[in-house]
Amino acid sequence: MKSWKEKLQDKKDFPRVEEITGKMVTKWGEGTFVIPQPLEVDYVMKKVPKGKLITINQIREILAKKHASTIACPICTGIFARISAGAAGEDLEKGKKKVTPYWRTLKEGGIINEKYPGGFEEQIKLLEAEGHTIIPKGKKNFMILNHEKSLVDTAKIYNTL
């Protein structure tokens, strides 16, 4: 079985821009979508500075713009963010200090991704250490209070691509 680091390095035949067709038009609208490389998602996640946050949808916007497509695939972008987080988790286990700050990447609405290394517990600790206030969201989720105020300027990240 491949490690998270190996999955992160696996380019397959991505990035690839395709036409939005069939049932996808109902969900995504007309135009094109990009399936990015896992390393592209990782790169964007690495650019989020301490104290700032980014959502998966913001990552998708950056990658869509980079590839001159209408949208970035929400499924692949989410999977690749998980791979990036898993690779960072492997690095942390090996004692590496500088890793992709996956805890700064949130689901839409400022919700913490429980599938990232350490689950809610570890991410809450890391986010609180950066000055964020975490509150419960429903029975099973946590979110960052007023997360909108801490969102990164996506234009600055886009300009580094």
Phi, psi and omega in degrees: 000137182288145173284166176299321179298318178294319178297323180296323182279348184284108184275340187047233174242037180257156002286153180218130177255130181227161178286140174280120184225171174055224183295337180296331181299320180298320183277317189251347184088186182269158177128217182232159174228150177251139167257108184282173171277150175305322181295332177292318178295316178301317181301313179297316180299324179292337184277356181277114184285163178307135179089348180254166182223161174216149176257159176304320180296326176293321176299317179299319179298316180299313183290324176298315179297316180304320185261012178051043178244165181293315180215167168256142182303120181295325182291308182295320180298317178296318178297317183290329174294321178295320177297316178300315179297317179297319178296320177296320177299319176298318179297318179298319178298331179273003177090005179291137184268319183263106182229167174300124183281071185301331182295344179274354179262119186247160168287169179300146180083008177080020183274135180285139181273109183294345182276351179285158182309136179084354181057201182301316187305307183293318181293321178300316179301313181293319180291319177296325178295338178264008174096008180270149176255126182254136178230155176293147176230097184075202184275332189239358186239164174229149178222165179267125179297130179053041183302332182303326182290342183252004181294140181290154174281107185295333178297323179294321178290315180304319182292349178266353183288000000 
